[in-house]
Amino acid sequence: QVQLVESGGGFVQVGGSLRLSCAASGRDFEINAMGWYRQGPGKQRELVATITSGGTTDYADSVKGRVTISRDNAKNTVYLQMNSLKPEDTAVYYCNAHVRVGAVAVNRWGQGTQVTVSS
């Protein structure tokens, strides 16, 4: 069983920065694409950013220029550096990973970490 554990959420003022981390743990697995999603109050979950195993990144238009996704394959960890935060960035942020365990491909989610941006 592969588990994802997020950390780094919290309260920050408008214009501030936060760095989220998500570490995958388990046995005999391979991680392909990883990403961050978020779900704001009363909203549907939406994509924030993704990164492939080779390092190709993609971002939602709403965060381009303010957010950077990166990963450390040796540590099975993905990061989300968020700068110039806005109140509309307030959400629960979820880590996602496309994982292969042997011949089986599974999609794993973390438990979520709350980010609150106060004005």
C-alpha positions as MATLAB code, in Angstrom:
seq = 'QVQLVESGGGFVQVGGSLRLSCAASGRDFEINAMGWYRQGPGKQRELVATITSGGTTDYADSVKGRVTISRDNAKNTVYLQMNSLKPEDTAVYYCNAHVRVGAVAVNRWGQGTQVTVSS';
ca = [
       0.000    0.000    0.000;
       1.421    3.352   -1.039;
       0.587    6.324    1.147;
       0.980   10.041    0.517;
       1.488   12.401    3.421;
       1.294   16.156    2.934;
       2.759   18.842    5.144;
       3.429   22.565    5.088;
      -0.037   24.060    5.099;
      -1.091   26.808    7.452;
      -2.135   30.426    7.780;
      -0.455   33.154    5.783;
      -1.193   36.769    4.972;
      -1.909   38.028    1.495;
       1.312   38.214   -0.473;
       3.008   35.621    1.676;
       4.545   32.291    0.758;
       4.137   28.667    1.716;
       5.876   25.479    0.674;
       3.908   22.259    0.654;
       5.536   18.846    0.684;
       4.143   15.426   -0.083;
       6.085   12.262    0.609;
       5.149    8.842   -0.726;
       5.894    5.746    1.300;
       5.379    2.052    0.807;
       7.115   -0.929   -0.716;
       8.136   -1.841   -4.236;
       6.462    0.997   -6.062;
       7.261    3.382   -8.882;
       5.842    6.871   -9.113;
       5.004    8.394  -12.456;
       3.230   11.752  -12.582;
       2.594   13.673   -9.379;
       0.480   16.702   -8.785;
      -1.295   19.076   -6.489;
      -4.996   19.776   -6.489;
      -7.079   22.020   -4.264;
     -10.639   22.382   -3.120;
     -11.808   25.742   -1.885;
     -14.906   26.345    0.241;
     -17.990   25.476   -1.777;
     -15.928   24.636   -4.844;
     -15.000   21.521   -6.741;
     -11.511   20.072   -6.566;
      -9.300   21.625   -9.222;
      -5.860   21.052  -10.628;
      -3.079   23.314   -9.396;
       0.039   21.797  -10.951;
       1.473   18.529  -12.202;
       4.943   17.187  -12.829;
       6.005   14.081  -14.731;
       8.759   11.720  -13.654;
      10.970   13.476  -16.175;
      10.261   16.901  -14.725;
       7.792   18.312  -17.240;
       5.426   20.666  -15.442;
       1.981   22.076  -16.073;
       0.090   24.744  -14.145;
      -3.413   26.064  -13.818;
      -3.737   29.522  -15.316;
      -4.781   30.908  -11.941;
      -1.404   30.088  -10.364;
       1.044   30.526  -13.249;
       3.935   32.746  -12.275;
       3.218   32.378   -8.561;
       3.590   28.647   -7.989;
       6.390   26.188   -8.699;
       6.055   22.418   -8.535;
       9.145   20.274   -8.142;
      10.023   16.753   -7.088;
      12.846   14.761   -5.590;
      12.611   11.310   -7.124;
      15.168    9.873   -4.706;
      12.920   10.887   -1.803;
       9.612   10.151   -3.575;
       8.576   13.662   -2.635;
       6.816   16.431   -4.508;
       6.834   20.074   -3.465;
       4.663   23.086   -4.176;
       6.225   26.491   -3.619;
       3.509   29.126   -3.511;
       4.327   32.832   -3.575;
       2.257   36.012   -3.724;
      -0.638   34.184   -2.157;
      -4.152   35.548   -2.562;
      -7.331   34.982   -0.544;
      -8.688   32.896   -3.424;
      -5.828   30.450   -2.881;
      -7.486   29.416    0.381;
      -8.294   25.730    0.054;
      -7.455   22.234    1.137;
      -4.519   21.142   -0.988;
      -4.260   17.501   -1.994;
      -1.268   15.626   -3.295;
      -1.828   13.109   -6.075;
       0.425   10.440   -7.493;
       0.110    7.941  -10.305;
       1.784    4.905   -8.820;
       2.733    1.545  -10.256;
       3.006   -1.410   -7.928;
       4.230   -4.308  -10.007;
       1.888   -4.525  -12.979;
      -0.870   -2.570  -11.275;
      -1.317    1.184  -11.803;
      -3.136    3.058   -9.086;
      -4.021    6.655   -8.381;
      -3.245    7.768   -4.828;
      -4.353   10.841   -2.885;
      -3.040   12.386    0.270;
      -5.260   13.407    3.144;
      -5.038   17.101    2.346;
      -3.484   20.088    4.036;
      -5.301   23.349    4.717;
      -3.966   26.609    3.325;
      -5.638   29.780    4.548;
      -4.719   33.172    3.138;
      -5.973   36.071    5.197;
      -6.372   39.616    3.980;
];
